[in-house]
Amino acid sequence: MEVIFYKYQGTGNDFVIIDNRLNTFPKEQTNTISFLCDRNFGVGADGLILLEEDESTDFKMIYFNADGNESTMCGNGGRCIVAFAHKLGIFKTKTTFTAIDGLHHASIKNNIVSLQMIDVNTIDLYDNYCFANTGSPHHVQLVDNLDNYDVYNSGKSIRNDIYGKEGSNVNFVEQINNTTFKVRTYERGVENETLACGTGVTAVAVAMHKTNKTNSATINLPVKGGELEVSFNENNGTYTDVFLTGPATFVFKGQITI
């Protein structure tokens, strides 16, 4: 069958996005999804996203990792599907949609998308790292000299040795100043470093606040693909009104036989 797709990227985190409101895409075929995400034989992407109809909100987001398996929430993917829905004319400036982790609110202006993430009630603190679920599971660890850090091998080891078969995304962080933290992320499902991770920088922001590395409620997060911002309200260790903000860019539209 012929499939029309759209390629989007958010700070270098790139996605194949398909309008599946007619439910024609074979989403049970993991091999097809992994083929589309393959950078050598398919379109190439960190993940694939389907936009579908939803009874109570503007649309539904279904996210698949590059390995073809449906996954947990993707923050940059969420921002990109908001930009896609805006391109389709589904909404004008503000929208609500459902994803695997529940209801999301978002807005767009000049290709900058601000996406409300889930509340974060629990941040687990360990000797040299933190763990938080921001729609996806995230290990957060401060390191020195992040630019030269072996993200792939260290991330792969932590992902498997600490978190087992289910795994976790792994974020390595270097503090730049009181409000700025540079981040590099090893993503499960992609099984490699990506240029950005939205749920990852969200986890970093709340973890750095929780551990008193910053007292700011607005955090700047440079990633390899650009810059993201996370803001929140905090009350007695609970983080609400968590917003992930950054660019979401249309790259190209194509058609492929699957």
C-alpha positions in Angstrom: 0.0 0.0 0.0 1.0 3.6 -0.5 1.5 5.7 2.6 1.7 9.5 2.7 3.9 10.6 5.6 5.3 13.9 7.0 8.8 14.3 8.5 9.1 16.6 11.5 11.9 17.4 13.9 12.0 19.0 17.3 15.6 20.1 18.2 16.9 17.3 16.1 14.6 14.6 17.5 13.0 13.5 14.2 9.7 11.7 13.5 7.7 10.1 10.7 4.1 11.4 11.3 1.1 9.9 9.6 -2.5 11.1 9.5 -4.3 8.0 10.5 -7.8 9.4 11.1 -9.2 6.9 8.6 -7.5 4.0 10.4 -5.8 2.6 7.3 -2.2 2.3 8.7 -1.2 -1.2 9.8 0.0 -0.2 13.2 0.2 -3.8 14.4 3.1 -4.5 11.9 6.2 -3.7 14.0 8.5 -4.6 11.0 6.8 -2.0 8.9 7.2 0.7 11.5 10.9 -0.2 12.1 11.4 -0.2 8.3 10.0 3.4 8.0 12.3 4.5 10.9 15.4 2.8 9.4 17.9 5.5 8.3 19.4 3.2 5.6 16.5 1.4 4.1 13.4 3.5 5.0 12.6 7.2 5.7 14.7 7.5 8.8 13.5 8.7 12.2 13.8 8.3 16.0 10.2 7.2 16.1 6.8 7.1 14.2 3.7 8.9 15.3 0.1 8.3 14.3 -2.5 11.1 14.5 -6.0 9.6 15.1 -9.5 10.7 16.0 -10.4 11.1 19.6 -13.9 11.5 21.0 -13.1 14.0 23.7 -10.1 16.0 22.4 -8.8 17.4 19.1 -6.9 14.2 18.3 -5.0 11.2 19.7 -1.3 10.6 19.6 0.1 7.1 19.2 3.9 6.8 19.5 6.2 4.0 18.3 9.9 3.7 19.0 12.2 3.2 16.1 12.3 -0.5 16.9 8.6 -0.7 15.9 7.1 -1.1 19.3 4.5 1.2 20.8 6.1 3.2 23.6 5.5 5.6 26.4 5.1 9.4 26.0 7.6 11.3 23.8 7.8 15.0 24.6 9.4 16.2 21.4 7.1 13.9 19.4 4.2 15.5 21.3 5.4 18.9 20.2 5.8 17.8 16.6 2.4 16.2 16.4 0.9 19.5 17.7 2.7 21.3 14.9 1.4 18.7 12.4 -2.2 19.0 13.7 -1.9 22.8 13.3 -0.7 22.3 9.7 -3.7 20.1 9.1 -6.0 22.9 10.4 -7.3 20.9 13.3 -6.8 23.9 15.7 -5.7 27.5 15.5 -3.5 28.3 18.5 -4.4 26.1 21.4 -5.3 22.4 21.5 -5.9 19.4 23.7 -5.0 15.8 22.8 -4.7 12.4 24.4 -1.6 10.2 24.5 -0.7 7.1 26.3 0.0 9.0 29.5 -3.3 10.9 29.4 -4.5 14.4 28.5 -2.2 17.1 27.2 -2.7 20.8 26.6 -0.5 22.7 24.1 -0.2 25.9 22.1 1.8 27.0 19.0 3.2 30.3 17.9 5.8 30.9 15.2 6.7 27.2 15.1 7.4 27.2 18.9 5.3 24.6 20.7 4.6 24.7 24.4 3.4 21.3 25.6 2.0 20.5 29.1 3.5 17.4 30.4 2.2 15.2 33.2 2.5 16.1 36.8 5.6 14.6 38.6 4.8 13.4 42.1 7.8 11.2 42.8 11.5 11.6 42.1 13.7 8.8 43.4 17.1 9.9 44.8 20.1 7.7 44.8 23.8 8.2 45.6 24.8 9.5 42.2 21.7 9.7 40.2 17.9 10.3 40.2 15.0 8.6 38.6 11.7 10.2 37.5 8.8 9.3 35.2 7.8 12.2 33.1 5.5 10.2 30.8 8.5 7.9 30.1 11.1 6.5 32.6 14.3 8.6 33.0 17.6 8.1 34.8 19.3 11.4 35.4 23.0 11.6 36.3 25.4 14.6 36.6 28.8 14.2 34.9 31.8 16.3 34.1 33.0 17.3 30.6 29.7 16.2 29.0 30.9 17.0 25.4 33.5 14.3 25.6 31.4 11.8 27.7 30.8 8.3 26.3 27.0 8.5 26.2 26.5 5.5 24.1 28.4 2.9 26.1 27.6 4.3 29.5 23.9 4.8 28.6 23.6 1.3 27.2 25.1 -0.2 30.3 22.9 1.7 32.7 19.8 1.1 30.6 20.3 -2.7 30.7 22.2 -3.3 34.0 20.1 -1.2 36.3 16.7 -1.3 34.6 16.6 -4.7 33.0 14.5 -5.8 30.0 12.0 -2.9 30.3 14.8 -0.4 30.4 15.0 3.3 31.0 16.1 6.3 29.1 19.4 7.7 30.4 20.3 11.4 30.7 23.7 12.7 31.4 23.8 16.3 32.6 26.4 19.1 33.1 25.4 22.2 35.0 26.3 25.4 33.2 24.8 27.9 35.7 21.9 28.2 38.1 19.3 28.0 35.3 21.1 26.1 32.5 21.8 22.4 32.3 23.3 20.8 29.2 21.8 17.3 28.5 22.7 14.3 26.3 20.3 11.3 26.3 20.6 7.6 25.4 17.1 6.5 24.4 15.7 3.0 24.9 13.9 1.8 21.8 16.2 3.8 19.6 19.1 2.1 21.5 21.4 5.1 20.8 22.0 8.7 21.6 19.5 11.1 20.1 19.9 14.8 19.4 17.3 15.6 22.0 14.7 14.0 24.3 11.7 16.0 25.5 10.6 13.8 28.4 14.3 13.5 29.2 15.0 17.3 29.6 11.7 17.5 31.6 13.1 14.8 34.0 16.4 16.7 34.2 14.7 20.0 35.1 12.6 18.6 37.9 15.5 16.4 39.2 17.9 19.4 39.3 15.3 21.4 41.2 14.5 18.5 43.6 18.3 18.1 44.4 18.7 21.9 45.0 21.0 22.4 42.0 18.7 25.2 41.0 16.0 27.3 42.7 14.5 28.4 39.4 11.2 27.3 38.1 12.2 27.9 34.5 15.2 25.8 33.3 17.1 26.2 30.0 18.3 22.9 28.6 20.8 22.9 25.7 20.8 19.6 23.8 22.8 18.5 20.7 19.9 19.5 18.4 19.3 23.0 19.9 17.7 24.4 23.0 14.6 23.5 25.1 12.9 25.1 28.1 11.0 23.5 30.9 8.9 25.4 33.4 6.8 24.2 36.3 5.2 25.0 39.7 6.5 23.1 42.7 4.6 22.5 46.0 5.8 20.1 48.7 7.8 18.1 46.2 5.0 17.8 43.6 5.6 19.4 40.2 2.6 20.7 38.3 1.9 22.9 35.3 5.0 21.3 33.7 5.6 22.8 30.3 8.1 21.7 27.6 8.8 24.5 25.1 10.8 24.6 21.9 10.7 24.5 18.1 8.9 21.9 16.1 9.7 22.0 12.4 8.2 20.5 9.3 10.9 19.0 7.2 9.2 17.3 4.2 6.3 15.4 2.9 6.6 12.1 1.1 5.0 8.9 -0.2 6.3 5.4 0.3 5.2 1.9 -0.5 5.0 -0.5 2.4 
